[in-house]
């Protein structure tokens, strides 16, 4: 899957570069300036999408991946807390609450 995303990102990057070049040429000719400016914006969006396809998910969506790791850590803490005495369970519960507040 990673290879397919990388190839798709590379192809989309090439397409966005060619589209950006065409948009710049259109912007140079004063008559076609109204066509070149929106095309340049579209090329920029395609370039951004191509970079998102090539980068790992943790880089492009850090909030979602951090949320998953925090939930996993909370489950581990809860499982460990069940094994501890009552006073230690209270400390573990506080730690879980602090993890939820930071996420």
Buried (B, 14 or more C-beta within 10 A) or exposed (E): EEEEBEEBBEEBBEBBBEBBEBBEEBBEEEEBEEBBEEBBEBBBEBBEBBBBBBBEEEEEEEEEBEEEEBEEBBEEBEEEBEEEEEEEBEEBEEBBEEBEEEB
